[in-house]
Amino acid sequence: MKKFLLTTALTAMAAFGSSAAQAEQLKVAIIESFSGPTAQTAIPFVEGMRYGFSKLNAQGGFNGEPIAVVEYDALNQPAAASEKLKSAIAEGARIVFTSTNSAVAAQLSEDIRKYNLRNKGKEILLMMAGSEAFELVAEKCNFWAFKTASNPFIRIKALVAAMKDTGKLGSKVYSINQNYSYGVDHERAQAASVAAAGSKIVGSTLHDVSKIQDFSPYIASIKASGADTVLSGNWGNDIILFMRALGDSGIKVNVGNTSLDTTGAVSAMGEAALGALLVKLYNLEAGGEAGKAFAEDFKSAIGHYPYNEEPTGVFSTLLLGAALKAVSKPNAKVDTLQIALALEDASYETPAGSWSIRKDDHQVILPVTVSEISKDARYKVDGTDMGFKLLKIVSPEDSAVPADPKCKMQRP
């Protein structure tokens, strides 16, 4: 079911069925999981996109017209996403955003690649704002798909380095991740980074995604391994339930994760969460006065401070906005090839540092933040007295990993 996003006062023009009097209106589809167990992760991305598109429209939209945005529920299923893509294209979408599920992103990327081959001059552009599977910029790279998310190799490289620097890595590490492409990437990235840091993986588990209700057997395996550190790329309900089980067990281990800021995770663990490290694309404590201004403006527009994946949604949208600004012409037609080429040269300055696209594989190059759950954090979360205290910002140059030679991008 469609959910119309009204991003400007010109709400009558925001539906796909409307037509601009002169210019061709740019129409954007957000295909995301608005229902089911992954919705709690998806919604923050979308909140950020809503804020971002409201900013772009306040600045004049594209080609002198407001950008129209419609949301579609992908139900966390690749097949459902394919059907919603067909609907979006039929209703005039030229740019598609997706975020949480890498399998959905891979399906949309392939569908769009095939569609574009058959529809020269009417191509669709895909923005993958949170889909982190490495294959999306490796063997499944696609000229028409842009990855404004990191990947496990980028994040884990930064996380393990910070854990080693702060004495939180330990010598024995247990790896637990979800059993699909993104989780497998995490397992590989953790093994490589831990070995490079001089520590050892003493156990590794891949489990079903969003199906495990009782993580206590996994906690028992961690205890039996003798690990003093746990690394995990789990997200959504899986990280919440894992953290709750870990807290209930009383086991004292260091924790490093990519989604500890999932809503409810900190409160679920309570004080057992203190000291755990989060590697993320942004931290609200970053950026000095510019960071404070962003946080307050977001709060005035959305009703709360930007949290969890919301900044990623914002910066992904505004990076696209930088490309749109470069090719925007009053009363012109929408040319997605020109937008794609402009994206390859675009950059957006966030409070933590610059975001840009690498032309070789369309991977975003960006700063990465590492934070510690602490009572000294400026911004508290989950109704607790704890939050994410910024420890380190890893520069775009230092966070980047080389483009994979498997990416054989076919350019138009």
N, C-alpha and C positions, 0 to 999 in steps of 0.2 A: 504494500500500500504506500502511495506517495505521501510525503509530508512536505508541504510547501514551506520554504524558508523565505521570510520577508525581510530582506536586508536593507531596504531603504524605504523612504516615505512613499516612493512610487510603487506601491505594492501591487497595483494592477498589472504592472509590467513584469512581475517576477515569476509568473506562471509560464511554463513552456509553451502553452498554446497561444500566448499573445504575440504580436508582431510589432516591431518598432516602425515608426513612420518613415524613417530614412535609412539609418544604418541597420546592418544585420546584428541582432542582439546576441552576445555570447551567452551560451547556456551551459551550465555546469551541473553534472549529476554527482551526488555523493552516494555511493553504493556501499552500505555498511551494515553491520549486525546490530540492529536496533532492538532486537529481542533475543532471549536465550541467555545462557550463562556467560557469554563473552560481551554482552551489551555494556556491562560496567566498565570494561576497558575501551569499548568503541566510543561511547558517548563523550568522554573527555576530548578525544581527537576531534569529534564533530563540533563540540562547543568551541574549540579553538578555530576551526574553519569558519564557523558562523561569525565569530568576532572578526577574523581576517577579511572575509568578504564584505562585512559591513564597513570596514575601513576602506577597502578598495572602492566600494560604491560611493562612500563619502568623498573620495578623492576624484570622482568623475566616472567610475566604472571603466568600460572599455569601448573605444570608438565613439565616445560621447553618449553611450547608453549604459544604464545600470546592468550589472551582471545578474542573470537569473540563475537561481540555484534550487534544485529539487533533490530531496532525499529519498532513497529507496532502501528497503530492508532486505539485506542479502541472506538473513537467517543463518549466518555463519556457514553457508553451504556453497561450494563452487557452482553447482548446477543452478541453484536459485539466483546466484549473482549473474550468471550468463543470461538468464531470462530477464532479469531487471536491466541488464545492459541493452538487450534488444528493445525494451520499452523506452529506455532513455534515448537511444538513438532515434527511434521512431518519433519521439517528441522533440527532437532537435538538439540533443546534447552534443557538444563538440569537445568538452573536457570532462574526464571522469576522475573523481577522487575516491580512493579506498585506503584502509589503514590496517586494521588489526590482524586479519587472517592472511598469512602468506600464501596458502593454497588458493584462496579466493583471488588474491592479487595475481598469482601465476595464471589462473584461468582467464581473468579479465585481460591480462597482457596478451595472451595467445589469441583470444577472441578478437581483440582490437587489431592485432597484427594481421590476422586473416581478413578482417573487414576492410582494413586500409588498402590491402592489395587489390581488392575488388572495387574500391570506391575512391579512385584518384581525385584529388581536389576536394574531397569531403572527409578527410581523415579525422580520426578521434585521437586525442592525446590523453594518456593515463598518468596521474600523479599518485604514487604509492607513498602515503604520508607516514605509515607506521609499519609497513610490511617488511620485516627485517631479514627474511631468508636470503642467504648469500647467493643462491642460484639465480635470483632475480637480476643480479648484475654480473652473472657468470654465464653458464650455458643457456640461461633463459633471458639474457639481456635483449632489449628491443629498442630500436631508435625512438619509438613512439611512447615509451614508458620511462618515467623519471622517478628515481627512488630518493625521496626526501626523508628517508629514515636511515639510521645507521645499519650496521649488521653485527652479528655476534663477535666477529674478529676485531672490529673497531672497539666495541664496548669492553670486551673482556681484556684486551690488551691494556686499556687504560685502568680497568678495575684491578687487575692482578698487580700492575706496577704500583698503584696506590696502596694496596694491601701490603705489599712487601715493604714499601717505604715506611709504613706506620706500624709494622710488626704484627699485622693481623693475618698474614697469609698462612703461617705455620708450615710444618714440613710434610704433613699428611692431609691430602685434600680429597673430599668426596664430591662427585659430580652427579647432580640429579636434574633431569630435563624432560621435556615433553617429547613424545615419540612421533615427530613429523619433521619436515625439512628444517624448520627453524631450531627445534630442539637438538637435532643431530648436528647442526652447525655449532650450536653452543658447546656440545660435548667435544667436538673437534677443537674449537677455539680454546676451551678451558684446558684441554690436555696440552696443547701447544704452548700456551702462555705459562702454565704451571711448570712445565719442563724447563722453559727458558728462564724462569725465576729460580730454578734450583730445588723445587719441591717435587712431590710425587703424588700422583693420583692413586689412591688406595681402594677406590670403589667407584663404580659408575652405573647409573640407572636411567633408562628411558621408560616412561610410563604413558598410558593413554591420556589424551587431552580432554580436560573438563569432564572426566568420568569417574575419577577417584574421589570417594567420599571419606575414606579412612586412610590417612598417611602413616599410621603408627607402624605398619610393617616396614615401611621405608626408613622410618626413624630408627627402628631396631637394627637395620642393616648398617646405617651410619654409625651407630654405637659400636657394633661388632667390628667394624673396620678399623677402629681406633683413630678415626679422622679428628683433627682439631680444627678443620675448616670445611665449610660446605659452600660450593659454588652452584648457582642455579640460574637458568634463564626462564624459569616458570613465570607465568603471568596469569591475570584473571583470577578466577576462583581457585585455581591450583596453587597459587602462591599464598593465598589467604589460608587455605586449609593446611597447607604444609607448615606455614609459620605457626599456626595454632597448635598443631600436633607437636612441633618442635618445642614450643613454649611449655606445653603440658608435660613433656617428657622430663624436663629438668636437665637435659644434656647441655653442657657448656661448650659450644663450638663457635668459632667465628663464622659469620655469614656474609657472602657477597652475592648480590642479585641485581637484576635489571628492572624489577617491578615492585619493589618494596613499598612504593608509594601508591599501589593500587588501593582504592578506597576500602577501608576496613582492615587492611593488613596490619597496621601499627597497633590499632586498638585490639585486634585479635591476639597479638603476641603480648601486649602489655609491656612491662618493663623488661621482659626477656628480649625485646627488640633492641634495647640500648646497645650501641656499639656496632650494630650491623651496618654494612656499607651498601650504598646504592650507586650504581653508575647510570647516568641519565644524560639526555641531550641538553637539559637546562635545570638550573636551580634558582629559586626566587631570590637567593641571597647574592646572586651574581650581578655584575654590571653597575654597581654604585648607584648614582642618581638616575641613570637611564633605566636600570633595572627596577628601581622603586616607581618611577613614572609609568613604566609598562604595567607593573602589578596593580597600581591604583587605577589606571585607565581601564584595564580589563575588569577589575572589580566593579567599577561604576557602570560598565556596559552589561556585564553578565550576572553580577550579584555576589561574586566571591572571587578570591584571588586565583590566578591561573595555577592549576594544580595538576599533578599526574601528567597526562599526555596533552593537556591543553596547549602549552607553549609550542609543542611540535606541530600541532594543527595550525596554530597562528603563523609560525615562521614558514611552514610549507606553503601556505596560502600567499603570504607576502613575498616570498621568493618568486612564485608565479607572477605576482603583481608587478615585480620589477621587470620581468620579461614582457608582460602585457604593456607596461608603460613605454617600453622601447619601440613597440610596433603599433601602438594605438594611433589611429587616424580617424578624425571625425567623418561619419557617414560612409565608412568603408565596410567591406565584407570581412567575415571572420576567416583568417588564413592560418590554420593550425600548423602548417609547415613553418611559416614565419615565426609563430609563437615558440615552436620547438627549438628552432635555431637560436632564437633570442634567449631561451632558457639555458642553452649551453654556454652563453656568455654572461648570464645574469649573476648578481650577487645581492645578498640582503644582510645588512649589519644588525645583528641581534645584540642585546646588552652584554652577552657573553662572548661575542666574536662573530666573524663573518661566515655565512652559508653560501656555498656556490656549488655548481654542478661540474663534475669531471666529464669531459666530452667523450673519453674512451669507453665508458661503461654506464654513464648517467647516474653514478653514485654521488650523493651529496657529500661534500667535504665540509666538515663542521667541527666546532669545539665540543668537547665532552666533559661533563662535570662528575665528580665523585664526592659523595656526601656520606655523613655518618648520622644515624639516628641518635638524637641527643636532646636533652632538656634545654640545652643552650641555643637551640635553633631559633631564629628570629620568627619564623612562621610555624605555628603549631598545626597538627593535622589530626583528623579523626576524633576531634573533641578531647584529645589527650593533652598532656603538658609536654609532649615530645614533637619533634619535627626533624627536618633534614638539614644539618649543619654542613655548609660547604667546606670541603677539605681542599679541593684542587680543581682547577680548570685546565684540561689538556687541550692544547692549541689544535686548530685544524691540521696543521702540518704534522704534529706528533701523533694525532689520533688516527690519521689515514693509514690504510693498508693498500698495497699495490693492486691495481686492476688485475683481474684474473684473465689469463690467456684464453680461457674457454669462451670468453665473450667475443663473438664474431659478429659484431653489429652490422647489419645490412642497412646502409644509409640510402635515403631516397635520391 
